[in-house]
Amino acid sequence: MSKTLLDKVWDAHTVRKLSNGQTQLLIGTHLIHEVTSPQAFGMLRDLGLKVLYPQRTFATVDHIVPTNETTEPFSDPLAAEMIQALRANCAECGIEFFDIPTGRQGIVHIVGPEQGITQPGTTIACGDSHTSTHGAFGAIAFGIGTSQVRDVLATQTIALHQPKVRRINVNGKLAPGVYAKDVILHIIRKLGVNGGLGFAYEYGGSTFDAFTQEERMTVCNMSIEGGARVGYVNPDHTTFEYLKGRPYAPKPQDWEAAVARWKSFATDTDAVYDDAVTFRAEDISPTVTWGINPAQAIFIEEKIPTPEEVPAKDRSTAEEALQHMHLKPGQPIRGTRVDVAFLGSCTNGRLTDLQEVARYLKGHKVKSGVKAIVVPGSQGVAAIAETTGLAKIFRDAGFEWRRAGCSMCLAMNPDKLEGDQLCASSSNRNFKGRQGSPTGRTILMSPLMVAAAAITGEISDAREVFSIH
């Protein structure tokens, strides 16, 4: 019987079917960080339990770690306490910890792939909603809550309902100046923030076939923003080449066997999906959000919609968004003044993101009055950027070059908006208060669009700013 990748991975990791219809699923890889793990370890101690398979868990610090301090103890006592707690828990339980002094610290969803821990055909869980990022490698990866972190530490399993599968095809070639971030914002705009409820999204088509591994990661990262628990791309040559030679990837003597195994998990060509949607790459333009969820998005050349132009069920949210964002319906989004420009996050803080921006940024300057920061997604990304001159290009342009971390994506650290500042952000969420101020405003966009906003001081079309044709 023909199967999707989700079916195959699910079947391979099923321990048993539970009476309530859920599956007790083996978790091949467990990723943890400093925010959702302390309580889980505490619960284990209260129950007198140990970590069952510590070699299957990997840890790093990212959410609360400050990006503008270089020495410990950090000025934020909570950050210092949470980092120390993770150090102690990992040392006690024998868990591999990519700590700050190791040179391998960073955002958990960037560290896992760059270390070769994220691999096709596996199940991956992490106490973070954007764990769907790892699906770019042909893994079934999902975020879990703190009590589930406890369960995985104690049993290496979790109870879940198997989702349905929606195939999302994107075919054709993206126009110059249009990126993977625009693709996923367009998909969410069309399908809605709840469109993926109960589904896993399988991404494919000629556009995805041509994407780099890191572009695939950007799209899978934001699957959760469309309501899907899981987003994945079938593994192929691009996947295998990315993983080859990485620290935790199979060794040369085991490589061919690993690739053969990984290929076997790919969706069968005649598999039947629960639903399928197709988009044309040529129809997608640089996309920015105008509201308070990622589906409230428009092309840069479009005007902000009026509440009457959106479906009836979404009108109250549209009215709330317009009021919060201080935007006028029927007006262009282009030209909206920007206070802060943020380059980073698990969506767009990878090396290729920084390389693409630096390619156009050289010779430009950040507009006076705009605070622009660039936060590499890992110490590994930062080290390459420093040695290859990328960091210098950003500094010369007027960006602040920061340490690795989640930074302004969620503001559980000193990087926060103040008052009703408006931020052009390469991150994944534009919810009220997401960037640290209850009245702060966030507009999501691609990294190059963030750079264009930083240079002009307003929401701009990067294709015009950088003469991209």
C-alpha positions in Angstrom: 0.0 0.0 0.0 1.4 3.4 -1.0 2.3 5.7 1.9 3.3 9.3 2.6 6.5 10.1 4.5 4.4 10.9 7.5 2.8 7.4 7.4 6.2 5.7 7.1 7.9 7.6 9.9 4.8 7.3 12.1 4.6 3.5 11.5 8.4 3.1 12.2 8.1 4.9 15.5 4.8 3.5 16.8 5.2 1.7 20.1 1.5 0.9 20.4 -2.0 2.2 19.6 -3.8 3.6 22.7 -7.5 3.0 23.6 -8.3 6.7 23.0 -7.1 6.5 19.4 -3.7 8.1 20.0 -0.4 6.6 19.2 2.4 6.1 21.7 5.2 7.4 19.5 8.9 6.8 20.0 10.8 10.1 19.9 14.1 9.5 18.1 15.6 12.9 19.0 14.7 15.3 21.8 15.9 18.9 21.8 15.7 21.1 24.9 16.5 24.6 25.9 16.6 26.7 29.0 13.0 27.9 29.1 10.7 24.8 28.9 13.0 22.2 30.5 13.7 23.3 34.2 10.1 22.4 35.3 10.3 19.1 33.4 13.5 18.1 35.2 11.9 19.2 38.5 8.9 16.9 37.8 11.2 14.0 37.1 12.9 14.5 40.5 9.5 14.7 42.2 8.5 11.4 40.6 11.9 9.8 41.4 12.5 9.2 37.7 15.7 9.4 35.6 16.2 10.4 32.0 15.7 7.2 30.2 17.9 7.7 27.1 20.1 10.8 27.7 22.0 10.1 24.5 18.9 11.0 22.5 18.5 14.5 24.1 20.6 17.5 23.1 20.5 20.9 24.8 21.3 24.5 24.0 20.5 28.0 25.3 18.7 30.5 23.1 15.5 32.1 24.3 16.6 34.1 27.3 20.3 34.4 26.6 21.2 38.1 26.0 22.7 39.0 22.6 24.4 42.2 23.7 26.5 40.8 26.6 29.8 38.9 26.3 30.6 37.8 29.8 28.8 36.0 32.6 27.1 36.4 35.0 24.5 38.2 32.8 22.8 41.3 34.2 19.4 39.6 34.0 19.3 37.3 37.1 16.5 35.2 35.6 18.7 34.5 32.5 21.6 33.6 34.7 19.5 31.3 36.8 17.9 29.4 33.9 21.2 28.9 32.2 22.8 27.6 35.3 19.8 25.3 35.9 20.2 23.8 32.4 23.9 23.3 32.9 23.3 21.5 36.2 20.5 19.3 34.8 22.5 18.3 31.7 25.6 17.5 33.8 23.6 15.4 36.2 21.7 13.5 33.5 24.6 13.1 31.0 22.9 15.2 28.3 25.0 16.8 25.5 24.9 20.5 26.0 25.9 23.1 23.4 26.7 25.7 26.0 28.0 29.2 25.4 31.7 28.4 25.9 31.5 25.5 23.4 31.3 27.6 20.3 28.3 25.5 19.2 25.5 27.4 21.0 22.6 28.9 19.2 18.9 28.8 18.4 17.9 25.2 18.9 16.3 24.9 15.4 19.6 26.1 13.8 22.0 24.1 16.0 20.2 20.8 15.4 20.6 20.8 11.6 24.1 22.4 11.5 25.4 19.7 13.9 23.8 16.9 11.7 21.5 15.8 14.6 18.4 16.5 12.5 18.1 13.6 10.0 15.5 12.2 7.6 13.0 9.5 8.7 13.2 10.4 12.4 10.8 11.8 14.9 11.9 15.0 16.7 10.3 16.8 19.6 11.2 20.0 21.4 9.5 22.3 23.9 9.2 25.0 21.2 6.4 25.5 18.7 8.8 26.1 15.7 10.2 22.5 15.9 8.5 22.0 12.6 11.6 23.6 11.1 13.3 20.2 11.2 10.7 18.7 8.8 12.8 20.3 6.0 15.0 17.2 6.3 12.2 14.7 5.9 11.7 14.3 9.7 8.4 14.4 11.5 9.1 17.2 14.0 6.7 19.0 16.4 6.7 21.3 19.4 5.5 20.0 22.8 4.6 21.4 26.2 6.6 21.2 29.4 4.7 18.2 30.8 5.4 16.4 27.5 9.1 17.3 27.8 8.9 15.5 31.1 7.3 12.5 29.4 9.9 12.3 26.7 12.8 12.6 29.2 11.3 9.8 31.3 10.0 7.4 28.6 11.3 8.7 25.2 7.7 8.5 24.0 4.7 10.7 23.6 1.0 10.2 23.0 -0.3 11.9 19.8 -3.1 11.7 17.3 -1.8 11.1 13.8 -2.5 14.1 11.6 -3.9 14.0 8.1 -1.6 15.1 5.3 -2.1 18.0 2.9 0.2 18.2 0.0 1.2 21.8 -0.9 2.7 22.2 -4.3 4.6 25.3 -5.4 5.7 25.1 -9.0 7.7 27.4 -11.1 10.6 29.9 -10.6 10.4 32.7 -8.1 11.0 36.2 -9.5 14.2 38.0 -8.4 13.8 39.5 -5.0 11.2 36.9 -3.9 12.3 34.4 -1.3 11.2 31.4 0.7 9.8 33.7 3.4 7.5 35.2 0.8 6.4 31.7 -0.2 5.3 30.7 3.3 3.7 34.0 4.1 1.7 33.7 0.9 0.6 30.1 1.7 -0.5 31.2 5.2 -2.3 34.2 3.8 -4.3 31.9 1.4 -4.9 29.0 3.7 -5.3 30.9 7.0 -3.8 30.6 10.4 -6.2 27.7 11.2 -6.1 26.1 7.8 -3.7 23.4 8.9 -5.5 22.3 12.0 -5.4 18.5 12.1 -2.9 18.4 9.2 0.7 17.8 8.4 1.8 19.9 5.5 3.9 18.1 2.9 5.7 20.7 0.7 6.7 19.8 -2.8 6.7 20.9 -6.4 9.5 22.3 -8.7 10.0 25.4 -6.5 10.8 23.2 -3.4 12.9 20.9 -5.5 15.1 23.9 -6.4 15.2 25.3 -2.9 18.3 25.1 -0.8 18.1 23.1 2.4 17.9 26.4 4.4 15.1 27.8 2.2 13.1 24.6 3.0 13.8 25.2 6.7 12.3 28.7 6.5 9.0 27.4 5.0 8.8 24.4 7.4 9.6 26.7 10.3 6.3 28.7 9.8 4.0 25.7 9.2 2.8 26.1 12.8 1.7 29.6 12.0 -0.7 28.1 9.5 -2.1 25.8 12.1 -0.2 22.7 11.0 1.5 20.7 13.7 4.0 19.4 11.2 5.5 20.6 8.0 8.0 18.6 5.9 9.8 18.2 2.6 10.8 14.8 1.2 14.5 14.1 1.6 16.6 14.3 -1.6 20.1 14.9 -2.8 20.0 18.5 -1.4 19.2 17.1 2.0 22.0 14.5 1.9 24.6 17.0 0.7 23.8 19.4 3.5 24.2 16.7 6.1 27.3 15.1 4.8 30.3 15.5 7.0 28.5 17.2 9.9 29.5 16.2 13.4 26.5 13.9 14.2 25.9 12.7 10.7 26.7 9.1 9.8 30.4 8.5 9.3 31.8 7.8 5.8 31.7 4.0 6.3 28.0 4.2 7.1 27.0 6.9 4.7 25.7 5.0 1.7 23.5 2.7 4.0 22.2 5.8 5.8 21.2 7.5 2.5 19.5 4.4 1.3 17.5 4.2 4.5 16.6 7.9 4.3 15.4 7.6 0.7 13.1 4.8 1.7 11.1 7.2 3.9 10.2 9.5 1.0 6.5 9.6 0.0 5.5 7.0 -2.6 4.8 8.5 -6.0 1.3 7.1 -6.0 0.4 8.0 -2.4 -3.0 9.5 -1.8 -3.3 12.7 0.2 -6.2 13.9 2.4 -6.0 17.2 0.6 -3.8 19.0 -2.0 -3.3 22.7 -2.9 -1.1 24.1 -5.7 0.4 27.6 -6.0 2.4 29.2 -8.9 5.7 30.7 -7.9 5.3 33.4 -10.5 2.3 34.7 -8.7 4.2 35.5 -5.5 5.7 38.9 -4.8 7.6 40.2 -1.8 5.1 39.8 1.0 4.7 41.7 4.3 2.2 41.4 7.1 -0.1 44.4 8.0 -1.9 42.9 11.0 -1.5 40.9 14.2 -1.2 37.3 12.8 0.9 36.0 9.9 -2.2 35.5 7.6 -2.8 39.2 7.6 -0.3 39.7 4.8 -0.2 41.5 1.4 2.2 41.9 -1.5 4.4 45.0 -1.1 2.6 46.6 -4.1 -0.8 46.1 -2.6 -2.9 48.3 -0.3 -3.9 47.6 3.2 -7.3 45.9 3.0 -10.5 47.4 4.5 -12.4 45.2 7.0 -15.1 44.8 4.3 -12.6 43.2 1.9 -11.8 40.3 4.3 -14.1 37.3 4.9 -16.8 38.1 7.5 -15.4 35.7 10.0 -12.1 37.7 10.0 -13.5 41.2 10.1 -13.3 41.8 13.8 -9.7 40.6 13.9 -9.0 42.9 10.9 -10.5 45.9 12.8 -8.5 45.0 15.9 -5.3 44.7 13.8 -5.8 48.1 12.0 -6.3 49.8 15.3 -3.3 48.2 16.9 -1.0 48.8 14.0 -2.1 52.4 13.5 -2.7 51.7 9.8 -5.3 53.1 7.5 -7.3 50.7 5.3 -7.0 51.4 1.6 -3.6 53.0 1.9 -0.3 51.5 0.6 1.8 49.5 3.2 4.8 50.8 1.4 6.1 54.0 3.0 5.0 53.1 6.6 7.7 54.5 8.9 10.0 52.0 10.7 11.7 52.4 14.1 13.5 49.0 14.4 14.9 46.5 11.9 15.5 43.0 13.1 17.5 40.4 11.2 17.6 37.0 12.9 15.4 34.2 14.4 15.0 30.5 13.7 13.2 31.5 10.6 15.8 33.7 9.0 19.0 33.7 11.1 21.0 31.2 9.0 24.2 31.8 7.1 22.5 31.9 3.7 20.1 34.6 4.9 23.0 36.8 6.0 24.9 36.1 2.8 22.0 37.1 0.6 21.5 40.4 2.5 25.2 41.2 2.5 25.3 40.7 -1.2 23.1 43.8 -1.7 23.8 45.7 1.5 27.4 46.7 0.8 27.7 50.4 0.2 24.4 51.3 1.9 23.8 52.9 5.3 21.0 52.4 7.8 18.7 55.4 8.0 19.3 57.8 10.8 16.9 57.1 13.6 16.4 53.4 12.8 17.8 50.9 15.3 19.0 47.9 13.2 20.3 44.7 14.7 21.5 41.5 13.1 21.6 38.4 15.3 23.2 35.2 13.9 21.3 32.1 14.6 24.3 30.2 16.1 27.8 30.7 17.1 28.7 28.6 14.1 27.0 31.1 11.8 28.6 34.0 13.6 32.1 32.6 13.3 31.7 32.1 9.5 30.3 35.5 9.1 33.2 37.0 11.0 35.9 35.2 9.1 34.4 35.8 5.7 33.7 39.5 6.1 29.9 39.3 6.3 29.8 40.8 9.8 31.9 43.7 8.7 29.5 44.5 5.9 26.6 44.7 8.4 28.7 46.8 10.8 29.8 49.2 8.1 26.2 49.6 7.1 25.2 50.6 10.6 23.7 47.4 11.9 24.5 46.3 15.4 26.2 42.8 15.2 25.0 40.7 18.1 25.7 37.3 19.8 23.7 34.2 18.8 20.2 33.8 20.3 16.5 34.2 19.8 16.8 37.9 20.5 13.9 40.2 19.4 11.8 37.3 17.9 10.1 36.9 21.3 11.8 39.3 23.6 12.4 37.0 26.6 15.7 38.9 26.8 16.8 42.5 26.8 16.0 42.9 23.0 12.5 44.5 23.1 10.5 47.1 21.4 9.7 50.2 23.4 6.2 51.8 23.4 4.5 51.6 20.0 7.7 51.2 18.0 7.3 49.5 14.6 9.7 46.7 13.7 10.5 45.3 10.3 11.3 41.8 11.3 12.5 38.6 9.7 11.0 36.5 12.5 7.8 34.4 12.4 5.2 36.0 14.7 3.6 39.4 14.7 1.2 38.9 17.6 0.5 41.7 20.0 3.3 42.0 22.6 5.4 39.4 20.8 8.5 41.7 20.7 8.3 42.8 24.3 6.0 45.8 24.3 2.2 45.4 24.5 1.8 48.3 22.1 4.8 47.4 19.9 4.1 46.7 16.2 5.7 44.0 14.1 5.7 43.6 10.3 7.0 40.3 9.1 9.1 40.1 5.9 12.1 38.5 4.2 15.6 39.4 5.4 16.3 41.5 2.3 13.1 43.4 2.8 14.2 44.1 6.4 17.5 45.5 5.1 15.5 47.7 2.6 13.4 49.0 5.5 16.5 49.7 7.6 18.1 51.7 4.8 15.1 53.8 3.8 13.5 54.1 7.2 10.2 52.8 5.9 8.5 49.7 4.5 10.0 49.5 1.0 10.3 47.2 -2.0 13.7 45.7 -1.8 13.7 45.2 -5.6 13.6 49.0 -6.0 16.0 49.8 -3.2 18.7 47.4 -4.5 17.8 47.5 -8.2 16.9 43.9 -8.5 15.5 42.9 -11.8 
